[in-house]
Amino acid sequence: MDTGIKERLFYEIEDNWENFTRTPIIDQKVHTISEMIPPGVQSLLDIGCGNGLITNCLADSFKITGLDWSLPALRYVSASTICGSVTSLPMKPGRFDMILCSELLEHLVDEDFKAAIEEIRRLDIRYLLVSVPNNENTHINELICPVCQEIFNASHHYRGFTLENLSSCFRGYQLRESRVGGPGVRSYPMPLLRLRQRLGRRWFQVPTGRTVICPKCENKAFPRSHRTPLSFICDGLNRLISRRHPYWLYALYEIAP
């Protein structure tokens, strides 16, 4: 099966969208996004809106359209929706006042990421508000498939972002404001993480109610494992040497004059 089709299978799992619900942390995120939207903005395009947790909240104050390629996700969006891909946005430039791109870019494989950046820039919309994981170590959420031994990120995160490398993606835009927020997370030094995973046999633990699919063989069975003495030691060392940092990075851009 084509890699792109296999990648899409993950986003067609309806149970994941049904179980992805509002929490105080999501409400905090909505509050931050609302505060960063510039005065005068009335219409928004929410690219990669998922099941509309943020879209639906902003619909009370803005004319917002949610775009996603997952029909199961769009069923939960109460605002206007478009089923489409960020790699080929189905609209002409200048239709909206602002693009919102929240927790999308980290999910794109290299080819799609490059196309998405070009498509966002093509729309030539004055404001762009992006939210991504903040300096994320994408290896922390890795699983090893018990069927085919494929190692992959359970959340399908393919890249980490800092403010610097995020801003470098959007030539022609200038940074207007940036913030960090959300729960505190630890980065986990790679040598220690690899020791925990490969010798301590402790990989990412799939939360109850969430379905993960192997991108190689499509296996969906990932039983939770018990902690081993070595994984316990690695986790303890990580708590001693790693500092927590806010999970989300927000950046508001404006087209340079």
C-alpha atoms as one frame of an Amber mdcrd trajectory, in Angstrom:
protein
   0.000   0.000   0.000   1.184   3.549  -0.797   2.891   5.311   2.127   0.522
   8.273   1.909  -2.534   6.010   2.084  -1.119   4.188   5.107  -0.414   7.515
   6.784  -3.999   8.593   6.235  -5.356   5.436   7.892  -4.259   6.770  11.281
  -6.476   9.837  10.891  -9.489   7.793   9.828  -9.788   6.008  13.198 -13.054
   7.456  14.485 -12.614   6.305  18.091  -9.565   8.549  18.453 -11.573  11.594
  17.396 -14.500  10.643  19.608 -12.218  10.233  22.631 -10.302  13.464  21.939
 -12.412  15.829  24.035 -12.132  19.203  25.722 -10.043  19.403  28.872  -8.824
  22.332  31.010  -5.536  22.153  29.083  -7.355  22.494  25.746  -9.376  25.387
  27.176  -6.115  27.067  28.156  -4.890  26.647  24.606  -8.076  28.150  23.163
  -7.670  31.105  25.527  -4.080  31.695  24.375  -5.022  31.486  20.700  -7.937
  33.874  21.247  -5.651  36.398  22.935  -3.159  36.272  20.049  -5.679  36.886
  17.267  -5.084  40.499  16.126  -7.822  43.120  16.344  -9.848  43.396  13.166
  -9.610  39.714  12.245 -13.055  38.374  11.465 -12.591  35.322   9.217 -10.263
  32.403   9.913  -9.221  29.274   8.061  -8.300  26.546  10.561  -6.031  24.200
   8.595  -5.860  20.708  10.058  -8.782  21.362  12.370  -9.244  17.715  13.356
 -12.462  17.181  15.282 -12.896  20.885  15.904 -11.977  21.209  19.574 -10.527
  24.653  18.893 -12.587  25.469  15.802 -15.882  24.998  17.606 -14.803  27.270
  20.468 -13.662  30.077  18.167 -16.861  29.837  16.106 -18.684  31.831  18.795
 -16.530  34.901  18.080 -15.258  34.526  14.504 -16.370  33.378  11.087 -14.233
  30.273  10.985 -13.875  27.443   8.478 -12.233  24.160   9.461 -10.226  22.210
   6.893  -9.109  18.618   7.357  -8.626  15.541   5.189 -10.360  13.242   7.715
 -14.101  12.889   7.196 -14.527  11.079  10.542 -12.921  14.073  12.271 -14.999
  16.663  10.416 -18.236  15.062  11.650 -17.542  16.627  15.047 -16.987  20.167
  13.724 -19.966  22.472  14.196 -18.520  25.332  12.101 -18.229  25.413   8.307
 -15.895  22.712   6.999 -13.890  21.797   3.928 -12.552  18.288   3.353  -9.159
  18.869   1.791  -5.422  18.616   2.208  -2.960  21.287   3.258  -0.757  20.103
   0.387  -3.341  21.381  -2.117  -5.568  23.966  -0.486  -8.830  24.321  -2.421
  -9.222  28.097  -2.269  -7.914  31.253  -3.900  -5.547  33.710  -2.178  -6.867
  36.371   0.155 -10.167  34.753   1.092  -9.603  34.891   4.870  -8.180  37.402
   7.345  -6.032  34.821   9.147  -4.819  31.231   8.885  -4.766  29.145  12.053
  -2.483  26.120  11.900  -2.608  24.320  15.243  -0.764  21.035  15.849  -0.564
  20.148  12.167   2.949  20.763  10.849   4.614  18.186  13.102   2.366  15.483
  11.563   3.517  15.993   7.973   6.066  13.766   6.269   8.863  15.643   4.506
   7.267  15.862   1.066   3.913  16.985   2.458   5.577  19.451   4.821   7.306
  21.283   1.981   4.107  21.374  -0.072   2.089  22.617   2.915   4.439  25.532
   3.562   4.218  26.559  -0.095   0.432  26.314  -0.064   0.134  28.421   3.085
   2.393  31.056   1.565   0.449  30.912  -1.722  -2.759  32.008  -0.009  -1.077
  35.329   0.780  -3.164  35.912   3.908  -2.044  38.737   6.160  -1.901  36.847
   9.452  -0.722  33.332  10.237  -1.011  31.858  13.737   0.871  28.591  14.228
   0.922  26.260  17.207   3.317  23.297  17.400   4.935  21.214  20.143   7.720
  23.218  21.730  11.176  21.745  21.102   9.720  18.244  21.223  11.848  15.119
  21.371   9.766  13.085  18.926  11.478   9.842  19.967   9.755   9.828  23.374
   6.464   8.648  21.854   8.028   5.862  19.835   6.590   2.353  19.711   8.041
  -0.853  18.360   5.527  -2.963  16.488   5.340  -6.471  17.997   4.448  -7.895
  14.578   6.967  -6.363  12.150   9.399  -4.592  14.532   8.818  -1.206  12.886
   9.722   1.710  15.159   7.481   4.764  14.757   6.065   7.744  16.614   2.667
   6.761  18.009   1.328  10.287  17.423   2.841  10.475  13.928   5.062  13.439
  14.843   7.907  13.707  12.347   9.815  16.832  13.397  10.504  19.072  16.352
  10.249  22.852  16.307  11.943  25.778  17.934  10.869  29.344  17.289  13.897
  29.788  15.050  13.363  26.842  12.722   9.616  27.440  12.629  10.082  31.063
  11.589  12.588  30.065   8.919   9.798  28.149   7.141   7.758  31.256   6.397
   9.781  33.523   4.161   7.985  36.801   3.552   6.392  36.767   7.008   7.646
  38.622  10.047   7.185  37.389  13.602   4.723  39.553  15.458   4.389  37.640
  18.743   5.385  34.314  20.272   4.395  32.495  23.437   4.877  29.143  25.125
   2.326  27.382  27.283   0.644  24.149  28.231   1.755  21.358  30.545   5.400
  20.986  31.474   7.240  18.130  29.772  10.753  16.714  29.922  12.894  16.208
  26.827  14.662  12.963  27.886  18.312  12.859  26.745  18.639  10.524  23.765
  21.306   8.133  25.160  19.192   7.608  28.270  15.995   7.223  26.255  17.554
   4.647  23.919  18.783   2.697  26.953  15.260   2.722  28.392  13.694   1.616
  25.109  16.113  -0.966  23.770  17.541  -2.544  26.921  14.853  -1.550  29.415
  12.166  -2.671  26.928   9.963   0.272  27.858   8.507   2.115  24.882   5.598
   4.534  24.695   2.485   3.260  26.492  -0.678   3.691  24.428  -3.336   5.415
  26.567  -6.624   3.661  27.215  -9.212   4.555  24.583  -6.664   5.423  21.919
  -5.907   3.336  18.848  -2.481   3.314  17.215  -1.723   1.763  13.829   1.636
   0.551  12.592   2.475   2.444   9.373   4.213  -0.607   7.928   1.965  -3.618
   8.642  -1.199  -1.879   9.964  -1.131  -3.779  13.262  -3.326  -2.124  15.921
  -2.483  -4.298  18.942   0.049  -2.659  21.250  -0.285  -4.151  24.748   1.012
  -2.046  27.608   4.266  -3.286  29.131   5.434  -3.461  32.723   8.276  -1.332
  33.982  11.597  -3.106  34.212  14.253  -2.228  36.819  16.374  -0.583  34.101
  13.500   1.500  32.710  12.646   2.595  36.257  16.237   3.763  36.785  16.256
   5.610  33.445  13.026   7.426  34.295  14.447   8.407  37.683  17.649   9.747
  36.144  15.632  11.701  33.586  13.670  13.408  36.365  16.948  14.408  37.978
  18.717  15.808  34.919  15.898  17.110  32.692  14.065  20.354  33.258  10.417
  20.733  32.378   9.459  23.124  29.611   6.023  24.206  28.309   4.674  21.793
  25.722   3.267  24.270  23.184   4.898  26.966  21.089   2.688  29.671  19.570
   3.845  32.088  16.884   1.877  34.861  15.196   3.204  36.032  11.826   2.249
  38.905   9.568   3.125  39.329   5.931   6.088  41.666   5.753   5.331  45.056
   4.156
